[in-house]
Amino acid sequence: MAAPATAEQIRDVNTRYHDTAARTYDAKWSVDFGARGQAQVLGKLVKALGAARPPRFGDALEIGAGTGYFGLNLLRSGAVRHATCTDISPGMLSVLRDNARRLGLEVDTLAAEAEALPFPAASFDLVVGHAVLHHLPDLGGAFAEFHRVLRPGGFMVFAGEPSRVGDRLAAAPKRAAHAAAPLWRAALRARAARRPGPGDAQARLERIVDVHAFAPRDLALHARRTGFGDVRVRGEELLANWFGWANRALEASATPESVPHAWRLYAFHGYLLLQELDRQALEPRLPPAWFYNLMLSGRRS
């Protein structure tokens, strides 16, 4: 049995993986910086905080900013006045800066580890991140840093974190899609994609970059241990996630250019429809652990 990866090895793998993925990341995950993207991000912020309407913040720090999905949409929507975006991946930050220039936005960027933020104490009103906590090798150190750089009364909000139970539940539609992929390709006349070989570096790194899946109670405990109050954990996406992962598994089995545009429209609009069904019917009624994504918020007293 191989020895567990060290924290430095995990950080190195995450840097290399995300540097390689940066240029195709927005297309792969349908990242949007228009009205739809802003509505998605504001909706997550409101839901995580349990707010009646989108709050407004002065200085925001984004952790694991990637290509800017959260930070740039928060700026465009007016939810934050100024954003500082950090990531361990210089490649991701390069794409983020390109996106910001294209959108006419001013944003500060810095390559930094979440566990050692290079900012003075009490520098920000909001610390935010999307799909980043599960990559961090030292969660205790990271949460201590989030607390340190927040001003009294400031908030931290993280969304898109994988739920341990939700991840297991999502395995069923993924397996079904893999089994159905040959029939799906034949029906759509899509060409089979090349399977990653043993020497495929990106596929090999992908198996290492995700360090954690969370139980809601454990995620909340990390926040409370470092002094956060008003801690909330919510679940997000159940049916939408099953639908989305099944479709992604099918699409990954084919070359991208051979997947019909009509299929992509169906998959996209179906996902949005089920997202809304989850939000209205399931999220208020089912335990957070059942959902694929968890969101966490807390306040520094």
C-alpha positions as CSV (number, residue, x, y, z in Angstrom):
1,M,0.0,0.0,0.0
2,A,1.4,3.4,-1.0
3,A,2.2,5.9,1.8
4,P,-0.3,8.8,2.1
5,A,0.6,11.9,0.2
6,T,2.2,14.7,2.3
7,A,0.7,18.2,2.4
8,E,3.5,19.5,0.1
9,Q,2.8,16.7,-2.4
10,I,-0.9,17.5,-2.4
11,R,-0.2,21.1,-3.0
12,D,2.3,20.3,-5.8
13,V,-0.2,18.0,-7.5
14,N,-3.0,20.6,-7.2
15,T,-0.8,23.3,-8.7
16,R,0.3,21.2,-11.7
17,Y,-3.2,19.8,-12.3
18,H,-4.9,23.1,-12.3
19,D,-2.2,24.8,-14.3
20,T,-2.8,22.2,-17.0
21,A,-6.6,22.5,-16.8
22,A,-6.8,26.3,-16.7
23,R,-7.2,27.2,-20.4
24,T,-10.1,24.8,-21.0
25,Y,-11.7,25.1,-17.5
26,D,-14.4,27.6,-18.3
27,A,-15.6,25.7,-21.4
28,K,-15.6,22.4,-19.6
29,W,-17.7,23.6,-16.6
30,S,-19.8,26.1,-18.6
31,V,-18.5,29.0,-16.5
32,D,-20.6,32.1,-17.2
33,F,-19.9,35.8,-16.3
34,G,-23.2,37.2,-17.6
35,A,-26.6,37.5,-16.0
36,R,-26.9,33.7,-15.5
37,G,-23.5,33.5,-13.7
38,Q,-24.3,36.4,-11.5
39,A,-27.6,35.0,-10.5
40,Q,-26.0,31.6,-9.7
41,V,-23.4,33.2,-7.5
42,L,-25.7,35.6,-5.7
43,G,-28.2,32.7,-5.2
44,K,-25.5,30.7,-3.5
45,L,-24.4,33.6,-1.3
46,V,-27.9,34.3,-0.2
47,K,-28.6,30.6,0.5
48,A,-25.4,30.0,2.4
49,L,-26.0,33.1,4.7
50,G,-29.7,32.5,5.1
51,A,-30.2,36.1,3.9
52,A,-33.5,37.5,2.6
53,R,-31.6,39.4,-0.2
54,P,-28.1,39.6,-1.6
55,P,-25.8,41.4,1.0
56,R,-23.2,43.9,0.1
57,F,-19.5,43.7,1.2
58,G,-16.6,46.0,0.9
59,D,-13.3,44.0,0.6
60,A,-13.7,40.3,-0.4
61,L,-11.0,37.6,-0.5
62,E,-11.6,34.6,-2.7
63,I,-9.7,31.4,-1.9
64,G,-9.0,29.0,-4.7
65,A,-10.4,31.5,-7.1
66,G,-9.7,29.5,-10.3
67,T,-10.7,31.4,-13.3
68,G,-12.9,33.8,-11.3
69,Y,-16.3,32.3,-11.3
70,F,-17.2,33.6,-7.8
71,G,-15.0,36.7,-7.4
72,L,-15.7,38.2,-10.8
73,N,-19.4,37.5,-10.7
74,L,-19.6,39.1,-7.2
75,L,-17.9,42.2,-8.6
76,R,-20.1,42.4,-11.6
77,S,-23.2,42.1,-9.5
78,G,-22.2,44.8,-7.1
79,A,-22.2,42.4,-4.1
80,V,-18.6,43.3,-3.3
81,R,-16.8,46.6,-3.9
82,H,-13.2,45.2,-4.2
83,A,-12.0,41.6,-4.7
84,T,-8.7,40.0,-4.0
85,C,-8.4,36.6,-5.7
86,T,-5.9,33.9,-4.6
87,D,-5.1,30.5,-5.9
88,I,-2.3,28.0,-5.6
89,S,-2.2,27.7,-9.5
90,P,-0.5,30.6,-11.4
91,G,-2.2,29.2,-14.6
92,M,-5.7,29.6,-13.2
93,L,-4.8,33.2,-12.1
94,S,-3.5,34.0,-15.5
95,V,-6.9,33.0,-17.0
96,L,-8.7,34.9,-14.3
97,R,-6.8,38.1,-15.2
98,D,-7.7,37.6,-18.8
99,N,-11.3,37.2,-17.9
100,A,-11.2,40.4,-15.7
101,R,-9.6,42.4,-18.5
102,R,-12.3,41.2,-21.0
103,L,-15.0,42.2,-18.5
104,G,-13.5,45.5,-17.7
105,L,-13.0,44.6,-14.0
106,E,-10.2,45.6,-11.6
107,V,-9.1,42.8,-9.3
108,D,-6.0,41.9,-7.3
109,T,-4.6,38.4,-7.8
110,L,-1.9,36.6,-5.8
111,A,-0.6,33.0,-5.9
112,A,-0.9,31.9,-2.3
113,E,-1.7,28.9,-0.1
114,A,-4.9,29.0,1.9
115,E,-3.0,27.9,5.0
116,A,-0.6,30.8,4.8
117,L,-2.3,33.9,3.5
118,P,0.0,36.8,3.0
119,F,-2.4,39.5,4.4
120,P,-2.5,41.4,7.6
121,A,-5.1,40.5,10.2
122,A,-8.6,42.0,9.8
123,S,-8.1,42.9,6.1
124,F,-11.4,41.6,4.7
125,D,-15.2,41.8,5.2
126,L,-15.8,38.5,3.3
127,V,-13.8,35.3,2.7
128,V,-15.4,33.2,0.0
129,G,-14.6,30.1,-2.0
130,H,-16.2,27.6,-4.4
131,A,-15.2,24.0,-4.6
132,V,-11.9,24.6,-2.9
133,L,-11.9,23.2,0.7
134,H,-11.8,19.6,-0.5
135,H,-8.4,20.3,-2.1
136,L,-6.7,21.6,1.1
137,P,-4.4,19.3,3.0
138,D,-4.5,21.3,6.3
139,L,-8.1,22.4,6.9
140,G,-7.4,23.5,10.5
141,G,-4.7,25.8,9.4
142,A,-6.8,27.2,6.6
143,F,-9.8,28.0,8.8
144,A,-7.5,29.7,11.3
145,E,-6.3,31.9,8.4
146,F,-9.8,32.7,7.2
147,H,-10.7,33.8,10.7
148,R,-7.5,35.8,11.1
149,V,-7.8,37.9,7.9
150,L,-11.5,38.7,8.5
151,R,-12.6,41.9,10.3
152,P,-14.8,41.6,13.3
153,G,-18.3,41.0,12.0
154,G,-17.0,39.6,8.7
155,F,-18.3,36.5,7.1
156,M,-16.8,33.4,5.4
157,V,-18.8,31.5,2.8
158,F,-17.8,28.4,1.0
159,A,-20.0,26.5,-1.5
160,G,-19.6,23.6,-3.9
161,E,-18.0,21.2,-1.4
162,P,-18.6,17.5,-1.9
163,S,-20.8,15.7,0.6
164,R,-19.6,12.2,1.6
165,V,-23.1,10.7,1.4
166,G,-24.0,12.7,-1.7
167,D,-20.9,11.6,-3.5
168,R,-21.8,7.9,-2.8
169,L,-25.4,8.5,-4.1
170,A,-24.1,10.1,-7.2
171,A,-22.0,7.0,-8.1
172,A,-25.1,5.2,-9.3
173,P,-26.0,7.6,-12.2
174,K,-22.3,7.7,-13.2
175,R,-22.1,3.9,-13.4
176,A,-25.3,3.8,-15.4
177,A,-24.0,6.4,-17.8
178,H,-20.7,4.6,-18.3
179,A,-22.7,1.4,-19.2
180,A,-25.0,3.2,-21.5
181,A,-22.3,5.3,-23.3
182,P,-21.8,3.0,-26.4
183,L,-25.6,3.0,-27.1
184,W,-25.7,6.8,-26.5
185,R,-22.9,7.4,-28.9
186,A,-24.5,5.2,-31.5
187,A,-27.8,7.0,-31.2
188,L,-26.2,10.5,-31.5
189,R,-23.6,9.3,-34.1
190,A,-20.8,10.6,-31.8
191,R,-17.3,9.3,-32.0
192,A,-15.6,7.6,-29.1
193,A,-13.0,9.6,-27.2
194,R,-9.5,8.3,-26.7
195,R,-9.3,6.6,-23.3
196,P,-6.5,8.0,-21.0
197,G,-3.6,5.7,-21.1
198,P,-1.3,4.8,-18.1
199,G,1.0,7.6,-19.1
200,D,-1.7,10.3,-19.2
201,A,-0.4,12.8,-16.7
202,Q,-3.7,14.8,-16.3
203,A,-5.8,11.7,-15.6
204,R,-3.2,10.5,-13.1
205,L,-3.2,13.8,-11.3
206,E,-7.0,14.0,-11.3
207,R,-7.2,11.0,-8.9
208,I,-5.1,12.8,-6.3
209,V,-6.3,16.4,-6.2
210,D,-9.5,15.8,-4.3
211,V,-8.5,15.2,-0.7
212,H,-11.8,15.4,1.3
213,A,-15.5,14.7,1.1
214,F,-17.4,16.1,4.0
215,A,-20.1,15.2,6.5
216,P,-22.0,18.4,7.4
217,R,-21.3,18.1,11.1
218,D,-17.5,17.8,10.5
219,L,-17.5,20.8,8.1
220,A,-19.3,22.9,10.7
221,L,-16.8,21.7,13.4
222,H,-13.8,23.0,11.5
223,A,-15.5,26.5,11.5
224,R,-16.5,26.5,15.2
225,R,-13.1,25.2,16.4
226,T,-11.4,28.3,14.9
227,G,-13.9,30.7,16.6
228,F,-16.6,31.3,14.0
229,G,-20.1,31.8,15.2
230,D,-23.5,31.7,13.4
231,V,-22.2,28.6,11.6
232,R,-24.6,27.2,9.0
233,V,-24.3,24.2,6.7
234,R,-26.8,23.7,3.8
235,G,-27.1,21.1,1.1
236,E,-27.4,21.9,-2.6
237,E,-28.2,19.9,-5.7
238,L,-29.5,16.3,-5.7
239,L,-31.6,15.6,-8.8
240,A,-29.6,18.2,-10.8
241,N,-26.4,16.6,-9.8
242,W,-27.5,13.1,-10.7
243,F,-28.6,14.4,-14.1
244,G,-25.5,16.5,-14.6
245,W,-23.0,13.8,-13.7
246,A,-24.8,11.2,-15.9
247,N,-24.6,13.6,-18.8
248,R,-21.0,14.5,-18.2
249,A,-20.1,10.8,-18.1
250,L,-21.8,10.3,-21.4
251,E,-20.2,13.4,-23.0
252,A,-16.7,12.4,-21.7
253,S,-17.0,9.1,-23.7
254,A,-17.2,11.0,-27.0
255,T,-15.0,13.6,-28.8
256,P,-16.3,17.0,-27.9
257,E,-16.8,18.2,-31.5
258,S,-19.0,15.1,-32.3
259,V,-21.6,15.8,-29.5
260,P,-24.6,17.5,-31.2
261,H,-25.4,21.0,-30.1
262,A,-29.0,20.0,-29.5
263,W,-27.8,17.5,-26.9
264,R,-25.8,20.2,-25.1
265,L,-28.8,22.5,-25.0
266,Y,-31.0,19.7,-23.6
267,A,-28.4,18.8,-20.9
268,F,-27.8,22.5,-20.0
269,H,-31.5,23.5,-19.7
270,G,-32.4,20.2,-18.0
271,Y,-29.8,20.8,-15.4
272,L,-31.1,24.3,-14.7
273,L,-34.6,23.0,-14.4
274,L,-33.7,20.4,-11.9
275,Q,-31.5,22.9,-10.0
276,E,-34.7,24.9,-9.4
277,L,-36.7,21.8,-8.5
278,D,-34.0,21.0,-5.9
279,R,-34.0,24.5,-4.5
280,Q,-37.8,24.8,-4.1
281,A,-38.8,21.2,-3.2
282,L,-35.9,19.2,-1.8
283,E,-33.4,21.5,-0.2
284,P,-35.8,22.8,2.4
285,R,-37.0,19.3,3.3
286,L,-34.1,16.8,3.1
287,P,-30.9,16.5,5.3
288,P,-27.9,18.4,3.9
289,A,-25.8,15.2,3.8
290,W,-28.0,13.7,1.0
291,F,-27.0,16.5,-1.4
292,Y,-23.9,16.4,-3.6
293,N,-22.8,19.8,-2.6
294,L,-22.5,21.4,0.8
295,M,-22.2,25.1,1.6
296,L,-20.8,26.6,4.8
297,S,-21.1,30.0,6.3
298,G,-19.9,31.6,9.6
299,R,-19.3,35.0,11.1
300,R,-16.3,36.3,13.0
301,S,-17.4,37.9,16.2
